[in-house]
Amino acid sequence: MSSTNTPQGEHQLRKGSLGVLGIAFFVISAAAPLTAMAGGAPVAMLLGNGAGIPFAYVIVAVLLLIFAVGYTAMARHHTSTGAFYSYVARGLGQRAGGIAALIALLGYNAMQIGLYGLFGAAASGFMEAQFGVAWPWWSYVLIAGVIIGFLGYRQVDLSVKVLGVLVAAEFLIVVVLDLAVIIKGGQGGGAGLSMSSFSMDSLMSGSLAIALLFNSASFIGFEATTIYSEEARDPKRTVPRATYAAVLTIGLFYTVTTWLMVNAQGADGLVDHIGGLTPDPTAFLFEISGIYLGELPTTIMTVLFATSVFAALLAFHNAVARYFFALGREGLLPTPLGHTHKIHLSPHKGSVSQSVLALVVIVVFIVAGQDPVLALFTWLTQLGTLAILVLMALSSAAVTAFFARHKGLDTNPWRTTVAPIIGTVALGSVSVYAASQFGVLIGSPDSPLAWALPSLIGVAALVGLALALRLRSTSPEQYAQMGRHRPSEVGLIDVGE
């Protein structure tokens, strides 16, 4: 069914509903700052380069800023909620766009569904410890799923209000802890703060490659600024500003906080200490909080840890719903997914689809008796991270191709050529290395999952290619328009495949 046979409003999201801060809240929520510091950073220190983790965060932030140069340059000339998919389709052609579309669906769904495992474990652990309520982890997941589904179904500014409160709260509690370490000093208090984390010796200690991979996972979600471009106010300015704001805010927050975490424990013996907390290295941040802030603030931080995961769940849910919407609108997925709600102008069918998919996967893990953190969370979020890294590499290549074809749009070679090429090579290299080390990333080097899970990206790519070729056969007009829902804004004609 062609979009020309459907009222235009059914294919449009709520315009002008998001500003720079609104979009930034979504992407920072997806990055889940408190979750990254409590859950990701200690594991990165343990398996990566120990006290050199803050320096590794600086490197990842710089790499992502370079990626953002080309990404935001293209955003000034291209507006679509399809984000990575639409970038790849516009830059590398429709067949590559189909491949990117299914990899994106796999990656964002894996991230979102995997986070349910961490949320269930955090919520059930808190309720049992504080109130003696011994409900199974999946009961909290089902409750959260209903709330997230409701918010995703409604108009986007309602989700922004919820995220605004949760993100502000989690930032505040960690900033308070950071200030306490700065004021009281390192090693539990009284010692000076060392800058040794930023030395080359610290950076190269342990496994720098593993550290960079884990740190990259902490940033996943920042690139989603373009997903909300059709709902942004003045997207040509809002999206680039929100992207840079998100990377700089997250990067500075992660670097400073992990530096202070290292100082709070002391660089010497740091890895051994975190290793002693296994199988729950997430206890490291709360241990520091207990020393520097006391019992009540630490209890509050435990609550905010769960709400931080909830905020990330909601942000990724909204991203997946918009991918379903974009792909349904353009004919790659069933057409009904490409319609918005008559009142809320939300991608409600995409939201429902994501909720149902999450429920099915979670039920499979429940029936199989798998651990919510070691299996559901670890397996799926690492798969999601790898898929999104592949998408970022493809998108950087697409930016180079796009500006090479439209030379008059931007004459700055740094934005149109140099930075995108650096991004393609760097992110492509990280993706290949992540795939080769996937067993280490999921904590099971000898498991068949070490190759089976990454192979799903190849399966998704083949399915995406098949869907694109089917669309070329059944609807050449829609195939020709892949990736550019609003060409009137761009005024460009690309060469189709």
C-alpha positions, 0 to 999 in steps of 0.5 A: 500500500503506497503512502499516497493512498493514506492521509498524510497525517497518519504518516507524521509524528508530532512536529515541534514537540522536542527541543535540544534538552528534550532530545538530549534527555532521551539519548542520555537516558539511553546511555543510563549514566548511573547504570554505566557507572555502577554496572559497566565501569567496575567490569571495565576496570576488572577486565580492561585496564584497571585504573586507566579506565578514565583515560579510555573514556576520554579516547572513546568520547573523542572518537564519538565526537569525530563520528558526530562531525559527519553524522551531524553534517548530514543531519543538516540536510537530511531529516528522518526518524529512520536515523542510521537506516535512512543515512545508509540508504541515502548514502550507500543505496537502498540495498545497503539501507535494507541491511542497515534497517534490520541490523538496527532493529536487532541492535536496539531491540537487543539493548532494550530487552536485555536491560529488562534483566538488569532492571528485574534483578535490581528491583527484586534485590532492593525490594527484598533487602529493604522490605522483605518482599521476595517476588521473582525478578520477572514480576517487576519486569512485567510491571515495568513493561506495562508502564513503558508500553503505556508511555510509548503509546502516548505522545512523546512529550509525556515520556520526556517529562518522565525521563527529565525527572529520572535523569536529573535524579540519577545525575544528582546522586552521582554528582553528590558522591563525586563532590564527597570524594573531592572534598574528603579525599581519596582512599576512603578520605584523607588522601590526595587525589592522584592524576595517575589514571591519565598516564600512558602506563595506566592507559596501557595496563591490562587490556586496553582493547577490552576497556574501549569496548566496554566504554563504547557500550556505555555511550550507546544511545547517544546517536539516537538524536536523529531518530527524533528529528521529525519531532524536533523544533528546527531539526537542522540546528536542534539535532546537531546541538543535542548530539554534541551536548549528549556526547560531551555531557556523557563523556565528561560525566563518565571520565570524572566519575570513574577517576574519582572511583579509582581515587576513592579505592586507590589505584593500587590493588583496584582490580583485585578489590573489584575481583573480590566483589565478583559475582557482583562487581556492581557493588563497587560504586555502592560500597564507595557511596556507603563510605563517603555518603552513609547509609541513607544516600546509598539506599537512595542511590540503589533506588535510582539505579533501578530507575536509571535502568527504567529510563534507559528501557523507556528511551530504547523503547521509543527508539525501536518504536520509531524504527518500526514506524519508519520501516513500515512507512517506507514499505520494508515492514508491514504498512500498518506499522507506518501509521501514527495515532490519530490523537497522540501522533505517536508510533503506537503500533511500533510501540505495541510491537516492541512490547510484544516482542520483548514479552516473548523473549523474556518469557523464553528466558523465564521458561529456560530458567536463565539468570536475568543478569548473566544471561538476559542482560549480558548476552543481549546488551553486548549483542546490541552494542556490537550491532550498533557499532556496525551501524555507526561504521556503515553510517560514517561510510554513508556520510562520505558517499552522500557528500561525494555525490552532493559536493555543493552542500558542504565545502568543508572537507573535515566534515564531509570527508576526513572525519567520516573516513576516520569514523568508518575505519575506527568504528569498523576496527572496533566492531571487528575486534568486538566480534572476535572477542565476543566470548570475553564480553559475555563472560563465556569465551568457550561458549557456542554463544561466542559465535552464535550471537554475533552471527545474528547480525549477519542473519539480520543483514541477509533478511534486510537485503531480502526485504529491500529486494522484495520492495524493489520488485513489488513497489519500485516507487517506494524502493526509490524513496527509501530513506527519504520520507521528506525529500521536499525539505532536502531538495536532492535527487540521489541515484537509486540502485 
